[in-house]
Amino acid sequence: MGRKLVLFGFWLLGYSLGFFAWLVRTPVIAWIMTMGISSDVAGAMITGLASSIIMVAGVIMWSFLSRV
């Protein structure tokens, strides 16, 4: 698999996850705020979770593709 295709895959994964997170952010932030956490911290938690998912998926894909 070419480097450009892998980079495009990472971009597409990140874009899709970010787009989905934007759509569901209001109810998720409201749910997190019921635990007594401010909206700023809730937004930071969502961003951190999305970023960590992208990084883990990227490492898994990279590991899998390097074996091929």
C-alpha positions as CSV (number, residue, x, y, z in Angstrom):
1,M,0.0,0.0,0.0
2,G,1.4,3.4,-1.0
3,R,2.3,6.1,1.4
4,K,-0.1,8.5,-0.1
5,L,-3.0,6.1,0.3
6,V,-2.1,5.4,3.9
7,L,-1.9,9.2,4.6
8,F,-5.3,9.7,2.9
9,G,-6.7,6.9,5.1
10,F,-5.5,8.6,8.3
11,W,-6.9,11.9,7.1
12,L,-10.2,10.3,6.2
13,L,-10.4,8.6,9.6
14,G,-9.6,11.8,11.5
15,Y,-12.1,13.8,9.4
16,S,-14.9,11.3,9.9
17,L,-14.4,11.0,13.6
18,G,-14.2,14.8,14.0
19,F,-17.3,15.3,11.9
20,F,-19.2,12.7,14.0
21,A,-17.9,14.3,17.3
22,W,-19.2,17.7,16.1
23,L,-22.6,16.3,15.5
24,V,-22.9,14.6,18.9
25,R,-21.0,17.1,21.0
26,T,-24.0,18.9,22.6
27,P,-25.7,15.8,24.1
28,V,-22.4,14.3,25.1
29,I,-21.2,17.5,26.8
30,A,-24.6,17.8,28.6
31,W,-24.3,14.2,29.8
32,I,-20.7,14.8,31.1
33,M,-21.9,18.0,32.8
34,T,-24.4,16.0,34.8
35,M,-21.4,14.5,36.6
36,G,-20.4,18.0,37.9
37,I,-17.8,18.7,35.2
38,S,-17.7,22.1,33.5
39,S,-18.4,22.4,29.7
40,D,-14.8,23.4,29.0
41,V,-13.4,20.3,30.6
42,A,-16.1,18.1,29.0
43,G,-15.1,19.5,25.6
44,A,-11.5,18.8,26.3
45,M,-12.4,15.2,27.4
46,I,-14.2,14.7,24.1
47,T,-11.3,16.1,22.1
48,G,-8.8,13.9,24.0
49,L,-10.9,10.8,23.5
50,A,-11.2,11.5,19.7
51,S,-7.5,12.1,19.4
52,S,-6.6,9.0,21.3
53,I,-8.9,6.9,19.1
54,I,-7.3,8.2,16.0
55,M,-3.8,7.6,17.3
56,V,-4.5,4.0,18.4
57,A,-6.2,3.2,15.1
58,G,-3.3,4.7,13.3
59,V,-0.7,2.6,15.2
60,I,-2.8,-0.5,14.7
61,M,-3.1,0.1,11.0
62,W,0.6,0.9,10.7
63,S,1.5,-2.2,12.6
64,F,-0.8,-4.3,10.4
65,L,0.4,-2.8,7.1
66,S,4.1,-3.2,8.0
67,R,3.6,-6.9,8.3
68,V,2.2,-7.2,4.8
